[in-house]
Amino acid sequence: MRIIFVLISLLLILPQSFAQNTKENCNKRFNFGISVSANAPFVHDRKMVINDLETNKPDNETRMAGCVSLFGRVNMKKHYLQLEAGNSIIRDIVILDIKDFGYPTHQEINSRNFAITLDIPLVYGYNFVKRDNYELSLFAGPKMRYTYYNKENISNPQGIAFTLKEGINPFTACCIIGMGAKISRLFIDFRYEFAITVHNKPGTYSLYENNTFISEGTFYAKRAINLLSFSLGVIL
């Protein structure tokens, strides 16, 4: 009988203690945490110039990828500042028409792009709902994106050899806007980041068909990479 009484007492006390500790943890002045996210790039081709002549902008296809981030947050009543550091993978496909490069007929070629970046955002958030362990906030801020790996793979049709030698700007400045919700230690957020600076540098191209020279010259796709992402994480 005594054992049953002790067990019942523990069952009543432990959940209350855990809830109290969780509440205290969530109301701390400083928190840190980790998040994982899925992202989709939206490539904004501002213009394309071939041999100093502006031509049609290429089409783009989005490919899903992801990001893992660590962050620290300073809480100030309904406001907070959050500094993050994470690694992102960005994938997209650029569809080029090589008629723009001197080929006699329309012929589409896919350029598959794969990049790994180091992301450092600093966001300010405002909790317009903050009740016990539940928060709902809007946030915005700047982000610096450093691209330390970039690979471009061009799928050529049979008999055609089309190559691009294109540089990238390793540092890209972005602006973030988003909305987040937190329940106890778990949170989700949706964010969209606008690239302020461009991703690409001018480059060169060459085009051959069956080892016969067609054309070569300069090429510049002035391209910015915007990202839509959904994150899930935990605040410790």
N, C-alpha and C positions, 0 to 999 in steps of 0.2 A: 504493500500500500504506500509505504514511504517512497519507494522508487518511482511509482506512478506519479506521485505528487511532485517529485523533483523534475521529472520529464515534462510535466504540464507547465511547471514554472519556467523551465528553460524555453519551451516553445512560445511562451508569452513574452519573455524578456528579450530573447535574441533578435526577433524581427524588429522590435522597437529600437534596440541598440544599433542595428544595421542601418535602419532608416535615418536615425539621428546622425550617424557617422557620414552617411551619404550626403545628407543635407549640408553638414558642415563642410565636407569636401567640395561640394558644388558651389558654396558661397565663399570660398577662399579668395584671397586677394590675387594670388597667382596660381594658374593651372598650366599643366602641359598635357599633351596627348599625341595620338597618332591617328591617321586617317588613310583610307584607300579610296580611290575614285576611278570612275570610268569617264573617258573624255572623247569628244568628237570634234575634229578640227574643221573649221570653215575657212577655206583658203580664199582670200580676197586678192585677186589679180587686178592691180590698179592700172597697169598697162603692159603691153608687150612690144618691144622694139627689136626688129631684125635688120641688121646692116643700116642702122640709123633711120629706119622707116617704121613708124608705128603701124601695127597690124592688129588683126582680131585677137581678143583675149582668149586663152584656152579654157576648156571646161575642166571641172574638178569633181572628183568623187571622194566622199568621206569614208574613212575607215576607223572603227572604234579601237581605242587603246586605253591606257590607264596611267595612274600615278600613285606613289606612296609618299606620304609627308609626315614630318614631325613638326609640332608647333608649341609655342608658349603663349599664354594669354594673361594679360593684366586686366583685372576686373575693377571697374569704378562705378558702383551702383548699377545703373542701367546701361552703362557704356563699357566698352572693352577695346583694347588694342591687341592684335594677334600677329605675331611674327612667325612665318612658316619657312621650312626648307624641305624640298622634296625632289624626287626624280620622276620625270614624265617620259612616256613614250608617245610619239606623235606619228601617225601614219595617214597618208593621203595618196591619191592618184591624180596626176595631171594629164589631160588628154590633149595632145598636140596634133594639128593637121599639117603634115610636112609639105603641103602645097604652098604654105606660107614661107617655106624655106627653099623654094625653087623647084619642087617636084612637079611634074606636068599635070598630075591629076590629084584629086582629094584622096588622102590616105591617112587614117588616124593611127597614132602611135601612143602607147601608154608609158608614162614615166612614174614608176612607183617610188615614193619617197618614204624613208624611215629615219627618224631622228630621236635622239635621247638628250634630254635637257635637264639642267639643274635650275629649279625654280625657287625664287625668294620673294614671296609677297609680304607686304605689310598692310593689314586691313584694319579699318576702324568700324566697329559695329555698335548698333543701338538696339537694345532689347525693348521693343514697344509692348511686349508681353513678358512679364517676369513674375511667376508665382511659384513659390516653393522650389520644386525641382524641375519646373517646366519653363522654358524660355523660347521666344520667337523673335528673331532679329533680322534686320537689314544691315548689310555691310558693303563697304567699298574701299578701294585703295590701289596703290601702285604695285607693280610686280616687275622684277627683273628676271629675264629668261636667258640662261647661258646654254647654247647648243654645243656640246662637246663631242657629239657623234652624229654624222649625217651621211646617209647613203642613198644614192639615186640609181635605180635599176630600170633601164629602158628596154621594153619588149619590142624588138624589131620584127616586121613581117619577113617572110622568106625572100632572100635576094637583096634586101635593103639593109644598109649599115648606116644608122643615124646615131651620132654621138654628141653629147653636150658636156662641156667643161664649164661648170657654173660654180662660182664661189658663194659662200654664205656669210652673213654678218653673225658672228658668234653671240653678240649681246643684242637682245631685243627688249625694248621697254613696252610694258602693257598696262592697261587699266582694268581693274576687276570690279564688278558689281554683282551682288547675289543676295540670297535669302537663306537663313538657317533656322533649324529647330533643334532644341536640346531637351531630352527627357532623362533626368538623373544624370548618369555619366555618358549616355549615348547621345549622338547628334547626327543629323543629316544636313547637307546644304546643297543648294543649286547655285552655280555661278557661271557667269559669262565674262570672258576676258577679251578686250579689244587690243590688238597690237597697234601701238603708236608708230613704231619704226618698222622698216621692211626687213624681210628675212634673207633676201637674195642680193648678190652682187652681180654686176655684168660678167658675161662669159663668152665663150666661143662655141661654134658648132661646125660639124662637117657631115655631108650627106653623099653616100655612094649607093649605086645600084649595080649588082653583079660586078663589083670591083671597078665600075666606071664612075668617074667623078661627076657629081651633079652640081654641088655648090658648097661653099663654106663662108664663114664670116663671123660677125659679132651678134650676140644675142643677150637680151636683158628682159626678164620677166619680173617686173616690180611687184613683189608678192608679199602680203602680210598674212600671218596665220592667227586667226581668232579661235578660241576654244570654248566649247560648252561642256560643262562637267557636272557630275553628280557624285557626292562624297558621302561616305559612311565612316564614322570614327568613334573613338572613346576618349573622354577627358579624365585624366587621372588626378 
